[in-house]
Structures are given as C-alpha cells and as structure tokens.
Amino acid sequence: MAQQHISIGYFSSQTGLSVRALRLYDEVGLLKPAFVVEHNKYRYYQFEQIELAKQIKTYRENDLPLEQIKHILEQPESTQQTLEQHLERLRERLIQQQTLIGQVERLLTQTR
C-alpha cells in the first residue's frame, strides 16, 4: 500500500511548525520531507512524521539548538545528557540576565 503524502501547508498546520521552519529543517537534515517534487521543489510529508515534528517543536520551544536536537534524534541514548547540558547553559544565562538587571536597576537609581 502506498504512503499518502500531505502538503507542507497541511503538515505545518498539524504540527505547529511554520513552513519556513520546515524548509530550514529540511536544509539542515533535521526533518526531511518524504517526497520532493523535482521541478518545483515542493515538499510533501507523511502522517507518520507528525509526532517527530511535534517533538522537534517542543525542543525548539525550550530553546534547544538545532544541532543538539539533531544529535538527540540521531543518538536517543544521549537525550538525558544533552538536556542536562542545555539546562546548565540556561541556568548560566539566567545568572547573566539577573546580573544585567541589577546593573540597570543601579543605573536607574543613579539617574533619579
């Protein structure tokens, strides 16, 4: 039985990923379409790819870089370690942001 292909627009609406993001994910090898029309490069996906796309979306919503998402998908056994490293980077960024907030607050009090 042949697999049914769905348009990039429909796939986008089902996954919450923009068409632009889907094109990027194809270019970087993160989420390849099931079929590409040769003459116009129009992308088609399969229903089975929706869950993977939603997983990618969740990782992106949590600010995971594309290269790390790709690493997780290629090596699922690395998921925990990769997420722990990402969490540590987020904590470091939070500390940096808190420092900046304190500096701006001090500047504000000096200008009053």
BAVEXDREN-693192 format. One record per atom (N, C-alpha, C): residue in three letters; atom name; x, y, z. Coordinates in nm, 3 decimals, padded with zeros to 5 digits. Each point is the difference from the previous one (the first is absolute). Last residue first. Layout:
% BAVEXDREN-693192
{res = ALA | atom = CA | c1 = X | c2 = Y | c3 = Z}
...
***
This chain:
% BAVEXDREN-693192
{res = ARG | atom = N | c1 = 01.808 | c2 = 05.921 | c3 = 03.927}
{res = ARG | atom = CA | c1 = -00.116 | c2 = 00.063 | c3 = 00.065}
{res = ARG | atom = C | c1 = 00.043 | c2 = 00.115 | c3 = 00.086}
{res = THR | atom = N | c1 = 00.286 | c2 = -00.315 | c3 = -00.246}
{res = THR | atom = CA | c1 = -00.053 | c2 = 00.108 | c3 = -00.084}
{res = THR | atom = C | c1 = -00.117 | c2 = 00.071 | c3 = 00.065}
{res = GLN | atom = N | c1 = 00.221 | c2 = -00.379 | c3 = 00.198}
{res = GLN | atom = CA | c1 = 00.099 | c2 = 00.107 | c3 = -00.012}
{res = GLN | atom = C | c1 = -00.054 | c2 = 00.118 | c3 = -00.080}
{res = THR | atom = N | c1 = -00.252 | c2 = -00.402 | c3 = 00.047}
{res = THR | atom = CA | c1 = 00.002 | c2 = 00.072 | c3 = 00.127}
{res = THR | atom = C | c1 = 00.100 | c2 = 00.116 | c3 = -00.004}
{res = LEU | atom = N | c1 = -00.026 | c2 = -00.281 | c3 = -00.378}
{res = LEU | atom = CA | c1 = -00.125 | c2 = 00.072 | c3 = 00.018}
{res = LEU | atom = C | c1 = 00.000 | c2 = 00.081 | c3 = 00.129}
{res = LEU | atom = N | c1 = 00.357 | c2 = -00.293 | c3 = -00.087}
{res = LEU | atom = CA | c1 = 00.006 | c2 = 00.117 | c3 = -00.087}
{res = LEU | atom = C | c1 = -00.125 | c2 = 00.085 | c3 = 00.015}
{res = ARG | atom = N | c1 = 00.009 | c2 = -00.408 | c3 = 00.224}
{res = ARG | atom = CA | c1 = 00.092 | c2 = 00.094 | c3 = 00.063}
{res = ARG | atom = C | c1 = 00.013 | c2 = 00.128 | c3 = -00.082}
{res = GLU | atom = N | c1 = -00.252 | c2 = -00.352 | c3 = -00.183}
{res = GLU | atom = CA | c1 = -00.071 | c2 = 00.056 | c3 = 00.116}
{res = GLU | atom = C | c1 = 00.089 | c2 = 00.102 | c3 = 00.072}
{res = VAL | atom = N | c1 = 00.192 | c2 = -00.244 | c3 = -00.347}
{res = VAL | atom = CA | c1 = -00.093 | c2 = 00.100 | c3 = -00.053}
{res = VAL | atom = C | c1 = -00.078 | c2 = 00.065 | c3 = 00.114}
{res = GLN | atom = N | c1 = 00.286 | c2 = -00.354 | c3 = 00.114}
{res = GLN | atom = CA | c1 = 00.078 | c2 = 00.114 | c3 = -00.047}
{res = GLN | atom = C | c1 = -00.091 | c2 = 00.111 | c3 = -00.052}
{res = GLY | atom = N | c1 = -00.196 | c2 = -00.410 | c3 = 00.130}
{res = GLY | atom = CA | c1 = 00.053 | c2 = 00.073 | c3 = 00.116}
{res = GLY | atom = C | c1 = 00.077 | c2 = 00.124 | c3 = -00.041}
{res = ILE | atom = N | c1 = -00.145 | c2 = -00.291 | c3 = -00.338}
{res = ILE | atom = CA | c1 = -00.116 | c2 = 00.068 | c3 = 00.061}
{res = ILE | atom = C | c1 = 00.047 | c2 = 00.083 | c3 = 00.120}
{res = LEU | atom = N | c1 = 00.317 | c2 = -00.277 | c3 = -00.204}
{res = LEU | atom = CA | c1 = -00.032 | c2 = 00.118 | c3 = -00.082}
{res = LEU | atom = C | c1 = -00.117 | c2 = 00.078 | c3 = 00.058}
{res = THR | atom = N | c1 = 00.112 | c2 = -00.405 | c3 = 00.206}
{res = THR | atom = CA | c1 = 00.107 | c2 = 00.097 | c3 = 00.021}
{res = THR | atom = C | c1 = -00.028 | c2 = 00.128 | c3 = -00.078}
{res = GLN | atom = N | c1 = -00.284 | c2 = -00.364 | c3 = -00.070}
{res = GLN | atom = CA | c1 = -00.025 | c2 = 00.059 | c3 = 00.133}
{res = GLN | atom = C | c1 = 00.106 | c2 = 00.105 | c3 = 00.032}
{res = GLN | atom = N | c1 = 00.053 | c2 = -00.247 | c3 = -00.394}
{res = GLN | atom = CA | c1 = -00.111 | c2 = 00.092 | c3 = -00.012}
{res = GLN | atom = C | c1 = -00.031 | c2 = 00.067 | c3 = 00.133}
{res = GLN | atom = N | c1 = 00.328 | c2 = -00.337 | c3 = -00.005}
{res = GLN | atom = CA | c1 = 00.047 | c2 = 00.117 | c3 = -00.075}
{res = GLN | atom = C | c1 = -00.110 | c2 = 00.104 | c3 = -00.012}
{res = ILE | atom = N | c1 = -00.116 | c2 = -00.410 | c3 = 00.190}
{res = ILE | atom = CA | c1 = 00.089 | c2 = 00.073 | c3 = 00.091}
{res = ILE | atom = C | c1 = 00.052 | c2 = 00.127 | c3 = -00.068}
{res = LEU | atom = N | c1 = -00.249 | c2 = -00.293 | c3 = -00.264}
{res = LEU | atom = CA | c1 = -00.085 | c2 = 00.064 | c3 = 00.099}
{res = LEU | atom = C | c1 = 00.083 | c2 = 00.083 | c3 = 00.097}
{res = ARG | atom = N | c1 = 00.223 | c2 = -00.267 | c3 = -00.313}
{res = ARG | atom = CA | c1 = -00.059 | c2 = 00.118 | c3 = -00.064}
{res = ARG | atom = C | c1 = -00.089 | c2 = 00.076 | c3 = 00.098}
{res = GLU | atom = N | c1 = 00.178 | c2 = -00.408 | c3 = 00.144}
{res = GLU | atom = CA | c1 = 00.107 | c2 = 00.099 | c3 = -00.013}
{res = GLU | atom = C | c1 = -00.053 | c2 = 00.128 | c3 = -00.064}
{res = ARG | atom = N | c1 = -00.290 | c2 = -00.366 | c3 = 00.024}
{res = ARG | atom = CA | c1 = 00.023 | c2 = 00.055 | c3 = 00.135}
{res = ARG | atom = C | c1 = 00.108 | c2 = 00.107 | c3 = -00.003}
{res = LEU | atom = N | c1 = -00.084 | c2 = -00.237 | c3 = -00.396}
{res = LEU | atom = CA | c1 = -00.113 | c2 = 00.089 | c3 = 00.031}
{res = LEU | atom = C | c1 = 00.018 | c2 = 00.064 | c3 = 00.137}
{res = ARG | atom = N | c1 = 00.310 | c2 = -00.327 | c3 = -00.131}
{res = ARG | atom = CA | c1 = 00.019 | c2 = 00.123 | c3 = -00.078}
{res = ARG | atom = C | c1 = -00.112 | c2 = 00.100 | c3 = 00.028}
{res = GLU | atom = N | c1 = -00.042 | c2 = -00.424 | c3 = 00.194}
{res = GLU | atom = CA | c1 = 00.111 | c2 = 00.072 | c3 = 00.063}
{res = GLU | atom = C | c1 = 00.028 | c2 = 00.132 | c3 = -00.073}
{res = LEU | atom = N | c1 = -00.315 | c2 = -00.295 | c3 = -00.185}
{res = LEU | atom = CA | c1 = -00.052 | c2 = 00.059 | c3 = 00.123}
{res = LEU | atom = C | c1 = 00.108 | c2 = 00.082 | c3 = 00.070}
{res = HIS | atom = N | c1 = 00.126 | c2 = -00.253 | c3 = -00.371}
{res = HIS | atom = CA | c1 = -00.081 | c2 = 00.114 | c3 = -00.042}
{res = HIS | atom = C | c1 = -00.055 | c2 = 00.073 | c3 = 00.124}
{res = GLN | atom = N | c1 = 00.228 | c2 = -00.401 | c3 = 00.068}
{res = GLN | atom = CA | c1 = 00.094 | c2 = 00.104 | c3 = -00.042}
{res = GLN | atom = C | c1 = -00.075 | c2 = 00.127 | c3 = -00.040}
{res = GLU | atom = N | c1 = -00.258 | c2 = -00.376 | c3 = 00.101}
{res = GLU | atom = CA | c1 = 00.064 | c2 = 00.050 | c3 = 00.122}
{res = GLU | atom = C | c1 = 00.099 | c2 = 00.111 | c3 = -00.032}
{res = LEU | atom = N | c1 = -00.206 | c2 = -00.224 | c3 = -00.360}
{res = LEU | atom = CA | c1 = -00.095 | c2 = 00.088 | c3 = 00.070}
{res = LEU | atom = C | c1 = 00.059 | c2 = 00.056 | c3 = 00.130}
{res = THR | atom = N | c1 = 00.254 | c2 = -00.316 | c3 = -00.241}
{res = THR | atom = CA | c1 = -00.014 | c2 = 00.122 | c3 = -00.081}
{res = THR | atom = C | c1 = -00.093 | c2 = 00.099 | c3 = 00.068}
{res = GLN | atom = N | c1 = 00.048 | c2 = -00.427 | c3 = 00.194}
{res = GLN | atom = CA | c1 = 00.123 | c2 = 00.078 | c3 = 00.014}
{res = GLN | atom = C | c1 = -00.010 | c2 = 00.132 | c3 = -00.076}
{res = GLN | atom = N | c1 = -00.359 | c2 = -00.304 | c3 = -00.046}
{res = GLN | atom = CA | c1 = 00.010 | c2 = 00.052 | c3 = 00.137}
{res = GLN | atom = C | c1 = 00.122 | c2 = 00.088 | c3 = 00.017}
{res = THR | atom = N | c1 = -00.061 | c2 = -00.219 | c3 = -00.423}
{res = THR | atom = CA | c1 = -00.101 | c2 = 00.101 | c3 = 00.031}
{res = THR | atom = C | c1 = 00.018 | c2 = 00.061 | c3 = 00.139}
{res = SER | atom = N | c1 = 00.244 | c2 = -00.359 | c3 = -00.263}
{res = SER | atom = CA | c1 = 00.067 | c2 = 00.120 | c3 = 00.049}
{res = SER | atom = C | c1 = -00.099 | c2 = 00.107 | c3 = 00.048}
{res = GLU | atom = N | c1 = -00.123 | c2 = -00.420 | c3 = -00.209}
{res = GLU | atom = CA | c1 = 00.059 | c2 = -00.033 | c3 = 00.130}
{res = GLU | atom = C | c1 = 00.070 | c2 = 00.122 | c3 = 00.061}
{res = PRO | atom = N | c1 = -00.189 | c2 = 00.007 | c3 = -00.445}
{res = PRO | atom = CA | c1 = -00.096 | c2 = 00.019 | c3 = 00.109}
{res = PRO | atom = C | c1 = 00.056 | c2 = -00.030 | c3 = 00.139}
{res = GLN | atom = N | c1 = 00.195 | c2 = 00.140 | c3 = -00.480}
{res = GLN | atom = CA | c1 = 00.051 | c2 = -00.081 | c3 = 00.110}
{res = GLN | atom = C | c1 = -00.090 | c2 = 00.017 | c3 = 00.123}
{res = GLU | atom = N | c1 = -00.115 | c2 = 00.212 | c3 = -00.406}
{res = GLU | atom = CA | c1 = 00.091 | c2 = -00.100 | c3 = -00.056}
{res = GLU | atom = C | c1 = 00.052 | c2 = -00.096 | c3 = 00.106}
{res = LEU | atom = N | c1 = -00.280 | c2 = 00.363 | c3 = 00.124}
{res = LEU | atom = CA | c1 = -00.076 | c2 = -00.086 | c3 = -00.091}
{res = LEU | atom = C | c1 = 00.087 | c2 = -00.111 | c3 = -00.058}
{res = ILE | atom = N | c1 = 00.202 | c2 = 00.327 | c3 = 00.277}
{res = ILE | atom = CA | c1 = -00.094 | c2 = -00.081 | c3 = 00.078}
{res = ILE | atom = C | c1 = -00.075 | c2 = -00.098 | c3 = -00.091}
{res = HIS | atom = N | c1 = 00.280 | c2 = 00.315 | c3 = -00.208}
{res = HIS | atom = CA | c1 = 00.079 | c2 = -00.097 | c3 = 00.075}
{res = HIS | atom = C | c1 = -00.090 | c2 = -00.095 | c3 = 00.080}
{res = LYS | atom = N | c1 = -00.199 | c2 = 00.364 | c3 = -00.219}
{res = LYS | atom = CA | c1 = 00.043 | c2 = -00.100 | c3 = -00.097}
{res = LYS | atom = C | c1 = 00.081 | c2 = -00.111 | c3 = 00.069}
{res = ILE | atom = N | c1 = -00.117 | c2 = 00.368 | c3 = 00.256}
{res = ILE | atom = CA | c1 = -00.119 | c2 = -00.079 | c3 = -00.030}
{res = ILE | atom = C | c1 = 00.036 | c2 = -00.112 | c3 = -00.097}
{res = GLN | atom = N | c1 = 00.332 | c2 = 00.308 | c3 = 00.093}
{res = GLN | atom = CA | c1 = -00.020 | c2 = -00.090 | c3 = 00.113}
{res = GLN | atom = C | c1 = -00.126 | c2 = -00.085 | c3 = -00.018}
{res = GLU | atom = N | c1 = 00.103 | c2 = 00.329 | c3 = -00.322}
{res = GLU | atom = CA | c1 = 00.104 | c2 = -00.105 | c3 = -00.003}
{res = GLU | atom = C | c1 = -00.016 | c2 = -00.098 | c3 = 00.115}
{res = LEU | atom = N | c1 = -00.289 | c2 = 00.383 | c3 = -00.026}
{res = LEU | atom = CA | c1 = -00.029 | c2 = -00.103 | c3 = -00.101}
{res = LEU | atom = C | c1 = 00.103 | c2 = -00.112 | c3 = 00.001}
{res = PRO | atom = N | c1 = -00.088 | c2 = 00.272 | c3 = 00.458}
{res = PRO | atom = CA | c1 = 00.052 | c2 = 00.027 | c3 = -00.134}
{res = PRO | atom = C | c1 = -00.025 | c2 = -00.117 | c3 = -00.097}
{res = LEU | atom = N | c1 = -00.312 | c2 = 00.137 | c3 = 00.425}
{res = LEU | atom = CA | c1 = 00.107 | c2 = -00.094 | c3 = -00.033}
{res = LEU | atom = C | c1 = 00.048 | c2 = 00.029 | c3 = -00.142}
{res = ASP | atom = N | c1 = -00.367 | c2 = 00.216 | c3 = 00.275}
{res = ASP | atom = CA | c1 = 00.124 | c2 = 00.068 | c3 = -00.040}
{res = ASP | atom = C | c1 = 00.117 | c2 = -00.095 | c3 = -00.028}
{res = ASN | atom = N | c1 = -00.481 | c2 = -00.085 | c3 = 00.095}
{res = ASN | atom = CA | c1 = 00.084 | c2 = 00.002 | c3 = 00.120}
{res = ASN | atom = C | c1 = 00.142 | c2 = 00.043 | c3 = -00.032}
{res = GLU | atom = N | c1 = -00.319 | c2 = -00.049 | c3 = -00.339}
{res = GLU | atom = CA | c1 = -00.068 | c2 = 00.088 | c3 = 00.094}
{res = GLU | atom = C | c1 = 00.078 | c2 = 00.013 | c3 = 00.131}
{res = ARG | atom = N | c1 = 00.151 | c2 = -00.306 | c3 = -00.324}
{res = ARG | atom = CA | c1 = 00.026 | c2 = 00.139 | c3 = -00.042}
{res = ARG | atom = C | c1 = -00.067 | c2 = 00.098 | c3 = 00.095}
{res = TYR | atom = N | c1 = -00.083 | c2 = -00.461 | c3 = 00.067}
{res = TYR | atom = CA | c1 = 00.140 | c2 = 00.032 | c3 = 00.029}
{res = TYR | atom = C | c1 = 00.032 | c2 = 00.145 | c3 = -00.035}
{res = THR | atom = N | c1 = -00.424 | c2 = -00.156 | c3 = -00.116}
{res = THR | atom = CA | c1 = 00.013 | c2 = 00.009 | c3 = 00.146}
{res = THR | atom = C | c1 = 00.143 | c2 = 00.035 | c3 = 00.039}
{res = LYS | atom = N | c1 = -00.086 | c2 = -00.086 | c3 = -00.454}
{res = LYS | atom = CA | c1 = -00.061 | c2 = 00.127 | c3 = 00.042}
{res = LYS | atom = C | c1 = 00.015 | c2 = 00.019 | c3 = 00.151}
{res = ILE | atom = N | c1 = 00.130 | c2 = -00.412 | c3 = -00.182}
{res = ILE | atom = CA | c1 = 00.095 | c2 = 00.105 | c3 = -00.037}
{res = ILE | atom = C | c1 = -00.052 | c2 = 00.136 | c3 = 00.046}
{res = GLN | atom = N | c1 = -00.292 | c2 = -00.356 | c3 = 00.050}
{res = GLN | atom = CA | c1 = 00.112 | c2 = -00.016 | c3 = 00.093}
{res = GLN | atom = C | c1 = 00.105 | c2 = 00.108 | c3 = -00.026}
{res = LYS | atom = N | c1 = -00.356 | c2 = -00.031 | c3 = -00.298}
{res = LYS | atom = CA | c1 = -00.045 | c2 = 00.056 | c3 = 00.128}
{res = LYS | atom = C | c1 = 00.109 | c2 = -00.010 | c3 = 00.107}
{res = ALA | atom = N | c1 = 00.080 | c2 = -00.201 | c3 = -00.417}
{res = ALA | atom = CA | c1 = -00.004 | c2 = 00.145 | c3 = -00.015}
{res = ALA | atom = C | c1 = -00.043 | c2 = 00.068 | c3 = 00.130}
{res = LEU | atom = N | c1 = -00.016 | c2 = -00.468 | c3 = -00.020}
{res = LEU | atom = CA | c1 = 00.139 | c2 = 00.045 | c3 = 00.001}
{res = LEU | atom = C | c1 = 00.005 | c2 = 00.152 | c3 = -00.009}
{res = GLU | atom = N | c1 = -00.421 | c2 = -00.197 | c3 = -00.046}
{res = GLU | atom = CA | c1 = 00.048 | c2 = -00.010 | c3 = 00.138}
{res = GLU | atom = C | c1 = 00.144 | c2 = 00.046 | c3 = 00.012}
{res = ILE | atom = N | c1 = -00.193 | c2 = -00.018 | c3 = -00.436}
{res = ILE | atom = CA | c1 = -00.059 | c2 = 00.105 | c3 = 00.084}
{res = ILE | atom = C | c1 = 00.053 | c2 = -00.006 | c3 = 00.143}
{res = GLN | atom = N | c1 = 00.085 | c2 = -00.307 | c3 = -00.382}
{res = GLN | atom = CA | c1 = 00.103 | c2 = 00.098 | c3 = 00.039}
{res = GLN | atom = C | c1 = -00.053 | c2 = 00.107 | c3 = 00.095}
{res = GLU | atom = N | c1 = -00.271 | c2 = -00.348 | c3 = -00.210}
{res = GLU | atom = CA | c1 = 00.087 | c2 = -00.061 | c3 = 00.101}
{res = GLU | atom = C | c1 = 00.107 | c2 = 00.098 | c3 = 00.049}
{res = PHE | atom = N | c1 = -00.296 | c2 = 00.103 | c3 = -00.363}
{res = PHE | atom = CA | c1 = -00.065 | c2 = 00.015 | c3 = 00.130}
{res = PHE | atom = C | c1 = 00.089 | c2 = -00.053 | c3 = 00.112}
{res = GLN | atom = N | c1 = 00.242 | c2 = 00.181 | c3 = -00.434}
{res = GLN | atom = CA | c1 = -00.089 | c2 = -00.111 | c3 = 00.031}
{res = GLN | atom = C | c1 = -00.058 | c2 = 00.022 | c3 = 00.140}
{res = TYR | atom = N | c1 = 00.183 | c2 = 00.367 | c3 = -00.403}
{res = TYR | atom = CA | c1 = 00.034 | c2 = -00.077 | c3 = 00.119}
{res = TYR | atom = C | c1 = -00.097 | c2 = -00.116 | c3 = 00.015}
{res = TYR | atom = N | c1 = 00.211 | c2 = 00.375 | c3 = -00.399}
{res = TYR | atom = CA | c1 = -00.112 | c2 = -00.077 | c3 = 00.053}
{res = TYR | atom = C | c1 = 00.049 | c2 = -00.087 | c3 = 00.115}
{res = ARG | atom = N | c1 = 00.166 | c2 = 00.466 | c3 = -00.324}
{res = ARG | atom = CA | c1 = 00.024 | c2 = -00.107 | c3 = 00.098}
{res = ARG | atom = C | c1 = -00.132 | c2 = -00.064 | c3 = 00.045}
{res = TYR | atom = N | c1 = 00.214 | c2 = 00.276 | c3 = -00.459}
{res = TYR | atom = CA | c1 = -00.108 | c2 = -00.001 | c3 = 00.098}
{res = TYR | atom = C | c1 = 00.014 | c2 = -00.124 | c3 = 00.089}
{res = LYS | atom = N | c1 = 00.272 | c2 = 00.166 | c3 = -00.394}
{res = LYS | atom = CA | c1 = 00.054 | c2 = -00.022 | c3 = 00.136}
{res = LYS | atom = C | c1 = -00.108 | c2 = 00.004 | c3 = 00.108}
{res = ASN | atom = N | c1 = -00.023 | c2 = 00.016 | c3 = -00.504}
{res = ASN | atom = CA | c1 = -00.031 | c2 = 00.121 | c3 = 00.077}
{res = ASN | atom = C | c1 = 00.046 | c2 = -00.008 | c3 = 00.146}
{res = HIS | atom = N | c1 = 00.086 | c2 = -00.352 | c3 = -00.338}
{res = HIS | atom = CA | c1 = 00.002 | c2 = 00.125 | c3 = -00.077}
{res = HIS | atom = C | c1 = -00.030 | c2 = 00.126 | c3 = 00.081}
{res = GLU | atom = N | c1 = 00.007 | c2 = -00.459 | c3 = 00.199}
{res = GLU | atom = CA | c1 = 00.126 | c2 = 00.039 | c3 = -00.062}
{res = GLU | atom = C | c1 = -00.003 | c2 = 00.140 | c3 = -00.063}
{res = VAL | atom = N | c1 = -00.274 | c2 = -00.180 | c3 = 00.430}
{res = VAL | atom = CA | c1 = -00.026 | c2 = 00.009 | c3 = -00.144}
{res = VAL | atom = C | c1 = 00.124 | c2 = 00.061 | c3 = -00.065}
{res = VAL | atom = N | c1 = -00.003 | c2 = -00.288 | c3 = 00.461}
{res = VAL | atom = CA | c1 = 00.017 | c2 = 00.135 | c3 = -00.053}
{res = VAL | atom = C | c1 = -00.024 | c2 = -00.004 | c3 = -00.150}
{res = PHE | atom = N | c1 = -00.096 | c2 = -00.313 | c3 = 00.487}
{res = PHE | atom = CA | c1 = 00.004 | c2 = 00.009 | c3 = -00.146}
{res = PHE | atom = C | c1 = 00.015 | c2 = 00.147 | c3 = -00.038}
{res = ALA | atom = N | c1 = 00.008 | c2 = -00.136 | c3 = 00.453}
{res = ALA | atom = CA | c1 = -00.006 | c2 = -00.135 | c3 = -00.056}
{res = ALA | atom = C | c1 = 00.019 | c2 = 00.003 | c3 = -00.152}
{res = PRO | atom = N | c1 = 00.225 | c2 = 00.375 | c3 = 00.324}
{res = PRO | atom = CA | c1 = -00.131 | c2 = -00.039 | c3 = -00.051}
{res = PRO | atom = C | c1 = 00.007 | c2 = -00.140 | c3 = -00.059}
{res = LYS | atom = N | c1 = 00.325 | c2 = 00.156 | c3 = 00.403}
{res = LYS | atom = CA | c1 = -00.009 | c2 = -00.007 | c3 = -00.145}
{res = LYS | atom = C | c1 = -00.142 | c2 = -00.034 | c3 = -00.042}
{res = LEU | atom = N | c1 = 00.264 | c2 = 00.202 | c3 = 00.435}
{res = LEU | atom = CA | c1 = -00.129 | c2 = -00.060 | c3 = -00.032}
{res = LEU | atom = C | c1 = -00.018 | c2 = 00.007 | c3 = -00.151}
{res = LEU | atom = N | c1 = 00.423 | c2 = 00.112 | c3 = 00.180}
{res = LEU | atom = CA | c1 = -00.068 | c2 = -00.033 | c3 = 00.125}
{res = LEU | atom = C | c1 = -00.132 | c2 = -00.073 | c3 = -00.024}
{res = GLY | atom = N | c1 = 00.353 | c2 = 00.206 | c3 = -00.307}
{res = GLY | atom = CA | c1 = -00.010 | c2 = -00.144 | c3 = 00.017}
{res = GLY | atom = C | c1 = -00.068 | c2 = -00.044 | c3 = 00.127}
{res = VAL | atom = N | c1 = 00.077 | c2 = 00.450 | c3 = -00.207}
{res = VAL | atom = CA | c1 = 00.102 | c2 = -00.043 | c3 = 00.096}
{res = VAL | atom = C | c1 = -00.007 | c2 = -00.150 | c3 = 00.030}
{res = GLU | atom = N | c1 = -00.312 | c2 = 00.202 | c3 = -00.307}
{res = GLU | atom = CA | c1 = 00.135 | c2 = 00.041 | c3 = -00.042}
{res = GLU | atom = C | c1 = 00.108 | c2 = -00.051 | c3 = 00.093}
{res = ASP | atom = N | c1 = -00.458 | c2 = -00.066 | c3 = 00.114}
{res = ASP | atom = CA | c1 = 00.038 | c2 = -00.082 | c3 = -00.114}
{res = ASP | atom = C | c1 = 00.144 | c2 = 00.031 | c3 = -00.040}
{res = TYR | atom = N | c1 = -00.188 | c2 = 00.265 | c3 = 00.325}
{res = TYR | atom = CA | c1 = 00.027 | c2 = -00.132 | c3 = 00.056}
{res = TYR | atom = C | c1 = 00.036 | c2 = -00.099 | c3 = -00.109}
{res = LEU | atom = N | c1 = -00.136 | c2 = 00.434 | c3 = -00.129}
{res = LEU | atom = CA | c1 = 00.130 | c2 = 00.004 | c3 = 00.067}
{res = LEU | atom = C | c1 = 00.037 | c2 = -00.139 | c3 = 00.052}
{res = ARG | atom = N | c1 = -00.426 | c2 = 00.051 | c3 = -00.180}
{res = ARG | atom = CA | c1 = 00.101 | c2 = 00.010 | c3 = -00.106}
{res = ARG | atom = C | c1 = 00.141 | c2 = 00.000 | c3 = 00.059}
{res = LEU | atom = N | c1 = -00.359 | c2 = 00.012 | c3 = 00.299}
{res = LEU | atom = CA | c1 = 00.008 | c2 = -00.131 | c3 = -00.066}
{res = LEU | atom = C | c1 = 00.103 | c2 = 00.000 | c3 = -00.112}
{res = ALA | atom = N | c1 = -00.098 | c2 = 00.408 | c3 = 00.216}
{res = ALA | atom = CA | c1 = 00.077 | c2 = -00.089 | c3 = 00.088}
{res = ALA | atom = C | c1 = 00.016 | c2 = -00.138 | c3 = -00.065}
{res = ARG | atom = N | c1 = -00.272 | c2 = 00.306 | c3 = -00.227}
{res = ARG | atom = CA | c1 = 00.140 | c2 = 00.046 | c3 = -00.002}
{res = ARG | atom = C | c1 = 00.088 | c2 = -00.091 | c3 = 00.086}
{res = VAL | atom = N | c1 = -00.462 | c2 = -00.062 | c3 = 00.008}
{res = VAL | atom = CA | c1 = 00.055 | c2 = -00.051 | c3 = -00.126}
{res = VAL | atom = C | c1 = 00.147 | c2 = 00.039 | c3 = -00.010}
{res = SER | atom = N | c1 = -00.190 | c2 = -00.042 | c3 = 00.492}
{res = SER | atom = CA | c1 = -00.022 | c2 = 00.083 | c3 = -00.118}
{res = SER | atom = C | c1 = 00.060 | c2 = -00.067 | c3 = -00.123}
{res = LEU | atom = N | c1 = -00.200 | c2 = -00.262 | c3 = 00.434}
{res = LEU | atom = CA | c1 = 00.126 | c2 = 00.052 | c3 = -00.054}
{res = LEU | atom = C | c1 = -00.029 | c2 = 00.082 | c3 = -00.124}
{res = GLY | atom = N | c1 = -00.326 | c2 = -00.255 | c3 = 00.252}
{res = GLY | atom = CA | c1 = 00.030 | c2 = 00.128 | c3 = 00.063}
{res = GLY | atom = C | c1 = 00.133 | c2 = 00.058 | c3 = -00.043}
{res = THR | atom = N | c1 = -00.252 | c2 = -00.417 | c3 = -00.138}
{res = THR | atom = CA | c1 = 00.114 | c2 = -00.009 | c3 = 00.091}
{res = THR | atom = C | c1 = 00.028 | c2 = 00.128 | c3 = 00.077}
{res = GLN | atom = N | c1 = -00.351 | c2 = -00.060 | c3 = -00.336}
{res = GLN | atom = CA | c1 = -00.015 | c2 = -00.112 | c3 = 00.093}
{res = GLN | atom = C | c1 = 00.109 | c2 = -00.004 | c3 = 00.106}
{res = SER | atom = N | c1 = 00.000 | c2 = 00.323 | c3 = -00.358}
{res = SER | atom = CA | c1 = -00.116 | c2 = 00.023 | c3 = 00.086}
{res = SER | atom = C | c1 = -00.019 | c2 = -00.109 | c3 = 00.104}
{res = SER | atom = N | c1 = 00.346 | c2 = -00.048 | c3 = -00.323}
{res = SER | atom = CA | c1 = 00.027 | c2 = 00.115 | c3 = 00.087}
{res = SER | atom = C | c1 = -00.116 | c2 = 00.023 | c3 = 00.097}
{res = PHE | atom = N | c1 = -00.058 | c2 = -00.317 | c3 = -00.335}
{res = PHE | atom = CA | c1 = 00.094 | c2 = -00.051 | c3 = 00.100}
{res = PHE | atom = C | c1 = 00.032 | c2 = 00.110 | c3 = 00.101}
{res = TYR | atom = N | c1 = -00.251 | c2 = 00.121 | c3 = -00.372}
{res = TYR | atom = CA | c1 = -00.080 | c2 = -00.081 | c3 = 00.091}
{res = TYR | atom = C | c1 = 00.087 | c2 = -00.054 | c3 = 00.114}
{res = GLY | atom = N | c1 = 00.224 | c2 = 00.236 | c3 = -00.336}
{res = GLY | atom = CA | c1 = -00.094 | c2 = 00.088 | c3 = 00.070}
{res = GLY | atom = C | c1 = -00.084 | c2 = -00.074 | c3 = 00.101}
{res = ILE | atom = N | c1 = 00.293 | c2 = -00.238 | c3 = -00.289}
{res = ILE | atom = CA | c1 = 00.075 | c2 = 00.070 | c3 = 00.104}
{res = ILE | atom = C | c1 = -00.091 | c2 = 00.092 | c3 = 00.080}
{res = SER | atom = N | c1 = -00.223 | c2 = -00.429 | c3 = -00.233}
{res = SER | atom = CA | c1 = 00.070 | c2 = 00.123 | c3 = -00.039}
{res = SER | atom = C | c1 = 00.071 | c2 = 00.062 | c3 = 00.119}
{res = ILE | atom = N | c1 = -00.077 | c2 = -00.532 | c3 = -00.045}
{res = ILE | atom = CA | c1 = -00.079 | c2 = 00.118 | c3 = 00.033}
{res = ILE | atom = C | c1 = 00.084 | c2 = 00.124 | c3 = -00.029}
{res = HIS | atom = N | c1 = -00.031 | c2 = -00.564 | c3 = -00.153}
{res = HIS | atom = CA | c1 = 00.078 | c2 = 00.120 | c3 = 00.027}
{res = HIS | atom = C | c1 = -00.092 | c2 = 00.117 | c3 = 00.028}
{res = GLN | atom = N | c1 = -00.036 | c2 = -00.564 | c3 = 00.044}
{res = GLN | atom = CA | c1 = -00.065 | c2 = 00.123 | c3 = -00.043}
{res = GLN | atom = C | c1 = 00.088 | c2 = 00.119 | c3 = 00.040}
{res = GLN | atom = N | c1 = 00.144 | c2 = -00.525 | c3 = -00.123}
{res = GLN | atom = CA | c1 = -00.012 | c2 = 00.099 | c3 = 00.106}
{res = GLN | atom = C | c1 = -00.067 | c2 = 00.125 | c3 = -00.056}
{res = ALA | atom = N | c1 = -00.078 | c2 = -00.507 | c3 = -00.198}
{res = ALA | atom = CA | c1 = 00.080 | c2 = 00.121 | c3 = -00.012}
{res = ALA | atom = C | c1 = -00.027 | c2 = 00.094 | c3 = 00.116}
{res = MET | atom = N | c1 = -00.031 | c2 = -00.552 | c3 = -00.017}
{res = MET | atom = CA | c1 = -00.084 | c2 = 00.118 | c3 = 00.000}
{res = MET | atom = C | c1 = 00.088 | c2 = 00.125 | c3 = 00.000}
***
